[in-house]
């Protein structure tokens, strides 16, 4: 499973900054503020995503995507648990797969494999099957809100 330490320095920070978020590095072995699942999973407080070098990349992206899909006026009050609905959860899962293509050495195929290995569950049995065949509602949700240009989401990664 890819972790933050496997990424080129600064690339995760750049992706988050592009979406108005901040990545705060947490010292190895230290508790991760705002972590819903506990260490080493990423945490979130306001517009900041907290992660250690051993934080899985899928976790970092997933928590960041919860902030991206949240209405701007709500972001500042988010602490640990950001999901308002199943639709938002699905949107965060879809968007994290798309954003994986922006991280050199990651890409959507690798991220989906890591999601499956971690234990994400989808009706069709895998992240890839869900993304390709069962995620139309998430894609429409994101596109309607201007968070996902249609061409970018459907382009082969």
Secondary structure, 3 states (H helix, E strand, C coil): CCEHHHCCCCHHHHHHHHCCCEEEECCCCCCCCCECCCCCCCEEECCEEEECCCCEHHHHHHHHHHHHHCCHHHHCCCECCCCCCHHHHHHHHHHHHHHHHHCCCCHHHHHHHHHHHHCCCCCCCCHHHHHHHCCHHHHHHHHHCCCCCHHHHHCCC
